[in-house]
Amino acid sequence: MPFNPGASTSRTPADQTATDTTTYENNGYGAIASIPCTLTPGATGRVMVMWSGDQTSNATAQTHTMQMVYGTGAAPANNTAVSGTAIGGEVAWVSLTGQLRTPFSIAYLITGLTLGTTYYFDIACKSSAGNVALKNVNFLAFEV
């Protein structure tokens, strides 16, 4: 039986507008018209999702929390109420004096996705106070 690696995608989406809310909001990566962070599984329905980039803050002592989400249908826009299915654990970072930018990397294996259905992928973020943003984001998704 020949090896079928399935679907894969790699994106470097544009930086999105910062969030300043204490409740989760989507970054809108699945809704970026020119390079949406989407994937249509065609072989296994098991998709490894990876994100990396920088977390930034505009002030000291803010807690920035993020969580990966995915879904089907119309992808949510930047700074809209969180939608989709949350996956993986929450990742939190507290900005420190002189350290208002730090790298991040998160990954999760999703199983049971429907073959032939397009899924959007996003990162939801919230802040304890002030503005936090993701910069220089890289997205990778592939079927395993």
DRENPARO-892892 format. One record per residue: residue number from 1; residue in three letters; z, x, y of N, C-alpha, C in turn. Coordinates in steps of 0.02 Angstrom, whole numbers, padded with zeros to 5 digits. Example, Ala and Ser with C-alpha at 12.3 -4.5 7.8 and 13.67 -1.06 7.14 Angstrom:
// DRENPARO-892892
k:r:n_z:n_x:n_y:ca_z:ca_x:ca_y:c_z:c_x:c_y
1:ALA:00390:00660:-00284:00390:00615:-00225:00390:00660:-00165
2:SER:00354:00642:-00112:00357:00684:-00053:00394:00645:00002
END
This chain:
// DRENPARO-892892
k:r:n_z:n_x:n_y:ca_z:ca_x:ca_y:c_z:c_x:c_y
1:MET:00000:00042:-00058:00000:00000:00000:00000:00045:00062
2:PRO:-00046:00034:00109:-00049:00077:00168:00010:00063:00215
3:PHE:00030:00115:00251:00084:00109:00300:00058:00072:00361
4:ASN:00094:00019:00382:00076:-00018:00442:00134:-00011:00491
5:PRO:00126:00029:00543:00182:00041:00589:00201:-00019:00632
6:GLY:00159:-00070:00634:00175:-00128:00675:00164:-00117:00749
7:ALA:00188:-00164:00788:00177:-00163:00860:00224:-00113:00894
8:SER:00202:-00086:00950:00244:-00042:00990:00222:-00044:01063
9:THR:00267:-00029:01108:00251:-00026:01179:00298:00022:01214
10:SER:00274:00052:01266:00314:00096:01308:00297:00081:01381
11:ARG:00347:00071:01422:00336:00053:01492:00383:00092:01537
12:THR:00360:00102:01599:00402:00129:01652:00396:00080:01710
13:PRO:00438:00027:01709:00432:-00025:01760:00454:-00001:01829
14:ALA:00429:-00034:01880:00449:-00018:01948:00523:-00033:01958
15:ASP:00556:00006:02002:00626:-00007:02019:00632:-00077:02048
16:GLN:00683:-00112:02027:00695:-00181:02049:00748:-00182:02103
17:THR:00754:-00238:02138:00803:-00247:02190:00873:-00244:02161
18:ALA:00919:-00213:02196:00989:-00207:02174:01022:-00275:02168
19:THR:01074:-00277:02127:01114:-00338:02120:01182:-00327:02151
20:ASP:01211:-00379:02178:01278:-00374:02208:01321:-00433:02188
21:THR:01313:-00456:02126:01349:-00514:02103:01398:-00495:02047
22:THR:01451:-00533:02040:01500:-00520:01988:01483:-00557:01923
23:THR:01427:-00594:01923:01402:-00626:01862:01335:-00595:01844
24:TYR:01319:-00594:01781:01257:-00562:01759:01196:-00593:01791
25:GLU:01149:-00549:01810:01082:-00569:01832:01031:-00525:01797
26:ASN:00973:-00554:01783:00918:-00516:01752:00888:-00468:01803
27:ASN:00859:-00414:01777:00821:-00367:01819:00748:-00388:01823
28:GLY:00725:-00431:01780:00657:-00456:01783:00605:-00410:01752
29:TYR:00625:-00364:01709:00577:-00317:01680:00524:-00352:01636
30:GLY:00542:-00406:01605:00493:-00443:01564:00443:-00482:01605
31:ALA:00458:-00491:01670:00415:-00532:01713:00372:-00491:01761
32:ILE:00374:-00425:01757:00332:-00384:01801:00259:-00392:01780
33:ALA:00219:-00420:01824:00150:-00438:01806:00108:-00380:01781
34:SER:00113:-00323:01814:00068:-00267:01797:00088:-00232:01732
35:ILE:00152:-00227:01718:00175:-00194:01657:00238:-00228:01629
36:PRO:00232:-00288:01603:00291:-00323:01578:00321:-00288:01517
37:CYS:00386:-00290:01511:00420:-00262:01453:00422:-00317:01400
38:THR:00367:-00322:01362:00359:-00373:01311:00332:-00341:01247
39:LEU:00338:-00376:01192:00311:-00353:01129:00299:-00414:01084
40:THR:00244:-00413:01046:00228:-00465:00998:00231:-00434:00928
41:PRO:00285:-00446:00891:00289:-00418:00823:00234:-00445:00778
42:GLY:00207:-00401:00737:00153:-00422:00693:00160:-00398:00622
43:ALA:00213:-00359:00607:00218:-00332:00540:00285:-00348:00506
44:THR:00341:-00337:00540:00406:-00344:00506:00454:-00392:00540
45:GLY:00448:-00402:00606:00496:-00442:00642:00561:-00405:00657
46:ARG:00564:-00341:00641:00621:-00298:00658:00598:-00251:00714
47:VAL:00630:-00255:00772:00608:-00217:00830:00666:-00175:00857
48:MET:00653:-00110:00863:00700:-00064:00895:00684:-00063:00970
49:VAL:00734:-00077:01011:00726:-00079:01084:00768:-00024:01114
50:MET:00738:00016:01158:00773:00070:01191:00760:00070:01266
51:TRP:00812:00081:01305:00807:00085:01377:00842:00149:01400
52:SER:00816:00181:01452:00851:00237:01483:00833:00237:01557
53:GLY:00872:00272:01596:00861:00276:01668:00924:00298:01703
54:ASP:00930:00279:01766:00988:00296:01807:01021:00232:01832
55:GLN:01088:00232:01832:01126:00179:01864:01145:00205:01933
56:THR:01137:00165:01984:01155:00187:02051:01202:00136:02084
57:SER:01242:00162:02129:01290:00120:02165:01289:00139:02239
58:ASN:01307:00092:02281:01310:00108:02353:01381:00121:02378
59:ALA:01429:00122:02331:01499:00133:02352:01540:00161:02294
60:THR:01595:00191:02310:01641:00218:02261:01684:00163:02230
61:ALA:01703:00173:02168:01749:00130:02131:01721:00061:02115
62:GLN:01656:00056:02105:01625:-00006:02082:01617:-00002:02006
63:THR:01626:-00058:01973:01612:-00061:01902:01545:-00095:01894
64:HIS:01498:-00060:01862:01431:-00085:01849:01427:-00098:01774
65:THR:01412:-00160:01755:01407:-00177:01684:01337:-00202:01669
66:MET:01310:-00181:01612:01243:-00202:01593:01243:-00225:01520
67:GLN:01194:-00267:01504:01184:-00290:01435:01111:-00306:01424
68:MET:01084:-00285:01366:01015:-00301:01349:01009:-00374:01331
69:VAL:00952:-00404:01350:00936:-00473:01332:00862:-00477:01312
70:TYR:00846:-00528:01272:00776:-00540:01255:00766:-00615:01245
71:GLY:00703:-00636:01247:00688:-00706:01237:00614:-00718:01232
72:THR:00596:-00782:01227:00525:-00803:01224:00511:-00848:01284
73:GLY:00448:-00861:01295:00429:-00904:01351:00425:-00865:01415
74:ALA:00432:-00900:01471:00427:-00867:01537:00486:-00820:01547
75:ALA:00472:-00758:01561:00525:-00709:01572:00558:-00721:01640
76:PRO:00623:-00711:01645:00658:-00723:01709:00641:-00669:01760
77:ALA:00642:-00689:01823:00627:-00643:01879:00689:-00602:01896
78:ASN:00678:-00551:01936:00732:-00508:01961:00783:-00548:02000
79:ASN:00847:-00532:01989:00904:-00563:02024:00909:-00638:02015
80:THR:00892:-00661:01954:00902:-00732:01937:00957:-00735:01884
81:ALA:00987:-00793:01876:01041:-00802:01828:01017:-00778:01759
82:VAL:01062:-00746:01724:01045:-00717:01659:01020:-00771:01612
83:SER:00967:-00754:01575:00942:-00797:01523:00919:-00753:01465
84:GLY:00909:-00783:01408:00891:-00745:01349:00951:-00735:01305
85:THR:00939:-00702:01249:00991:-00687:01200:01019:-00618:01213
86:ALA:01084:-00612:01222:01115:-00547:01233:01118:-00509:01167
87:ILE:01105:-00444:01170:01107:-00402:01110:01146:-00339:01126
88:GLY:01178:-00311:01075:01217:-00250:01085:01279:-00263:01126
89:GLY:01317:-00212:01137:01378:-00218:01176:01365:-00210:01250
90:GLU:01413:-00231:01290:01410:-00219:01362:01422:-00144:01374
91:VAL:01386:-00117:01422:01394:-00048:01441:01419:-00047:01513
92:ALA:01476:-00014:01525:01505:-00014:01592:01512:00057:01619
93:TRP:01507:00063:01684:01513:00127:01719:01549:00115:01785
94:VAL:01596:00159:01803:01631:00155:01866:01607:00212:01910
95:SER:01580:00195:01969:01556:00247:02015:01615:00284:02045
96:LEU:01606:00349:02052:01659:00392:02079:01635:00425:02143
97:THR:01681:00449:02183:01662:00486:02244:01617:00544:02225
98:GLY:01560:00548:02256:01513:00602:02241:01471:00590:02179
99:GLN:01484:00537:02144:01445:00521:02084:01424:00447:02088
100:LEU:01375:00434:02130:01350:00366:02139:01286:00353:02100
101:ARG:01269:00401:02056:01210:00394:02013:01225:00430:01948
102:THR:01211:00396:01893:01223:00427:01827:01171:00401:01778
103:PRO:01151:00442:01730:01101:00420:01681:01132:00371:01631
104:PHE:01088:00329:01601:01109:00284:01548:01056:00283:01494
105:SER:01076:00264:01434:01031:00254:01379:01063:00202:01333
106:ILE:01026:00150:01316:01051:00098:01271:00996:00080:01221
107:ALA:01016:00062:01161:00967:00045:01109:00998:-00006:01062
108:TYR:00954:-00046:01030:00977:-00095:00982:00919:-00115:00937
109:LEU:00934:-00127:00873:00884:-00151:00825:00892:-00226:00817
110:ILE:00840:-00263:00835:00839:-00336:00829:00802:-00354:00765
111:THR:00830:-00399:00726:00798:-00420:00664:00782:-00495:00666
112:GLY:00737:-00516:00624:00723:-00587:00617:00677:-00617:00670
113:LEU:00640:-00575:00707:00594:-00601:00757:00533:-00632:00723
114:THR:00505:-00682:00754:00448:-00718:00726:00383:-00679:00739
115:LEU:00346:-00667:00686:00283:-00631:00692:00234:-00673:00733
116:GLY:00197:-00639:00778:00148:-00672:00820:00176:-00704:00883
117:THR:00241:-00702:00892:00273:-00729:00952:00288:-00673:01001
118:THR:00271:-00682:01064:00284:-00631:01115:00356:-00638:01141
119:TYR:00391:-00583:01142:00460:-00580:01167:00463:-00538:01230
120:TYR:00503:-00560:01278:00517:-00519:01337:00583:-00483:01326
121:PHE:00590:-00426:01358:00651:-00386:01353:00674:-00369:01424
122:ASP:00739:-00370:01433:00767:-00360:01501:00836:-00329:01496
123:ILE:00862:-00309:01553:00931:-00287:01558:00964:-00331:01611
124:ALA:01019:-00362:01592:01059:-00401:01640:01114:-00356:01667
125:CYS:01127:-00362:01732:01178:-00320:01765:01225:-00362:01807
126:LYS:01285:-00336:01816:01332:-00365:01863:01373:-00309:01893
127:SER:01405:-00323:01950:01443:-00273:01987:01510:-00302:02009
128:SER:01561:-00260:02010:01626:-00283:02033:01626:-00294:02108
129:ALA:01584:-00258:02144:01578:-00265:02217:01520:-00221:02240
130:GLY:01489:-00238:02296:01435:-00196:02322:01371:-00200:02281
131:ASN:01325:-00156:02295:01260:-00155:02262:01257:-00104:02206
132:VAL:01228:-00124:02150:01212:-00078:02096:01139:-00090:02076
133:ALA:01106:-00038:02055:01036:-00044:02036:01020:00004:01980
134:LEU:00967:-00012:01943:00940:00033:01893:00878:00065:01923
135:LYS:00872:00130:01914:00815:00168:01941:00784:00210:01885
136:ASN:00720:00226:01894:00684:00270:01847:00690:00245:01775
137:VAL:00682:00180:01765:00692:00150:01699:00633:00164:01654
138:ASN:00648:00178:01591:00598:00185:01538:00616:00136:01483
139:PHE:00565:00103:01456:00574:00052:01404:00529:00071:01345
140:LEU:00557:00067:01285:00520:00080:01224:00540:00028:01172
141:ALA:00491:-00004:01141:00504:-00052:01087:00453:-00042:01032
142:PHE:00476:-00043:00970:00429:-00034:00914:00457:-00067:00852
143:GLU:00411:-00093:00812:00430:-00123:00748:00446:-00070:00697
144:VAL:00497:-00084:00657:00516:-00038:00603:00517:-00074:00537
END
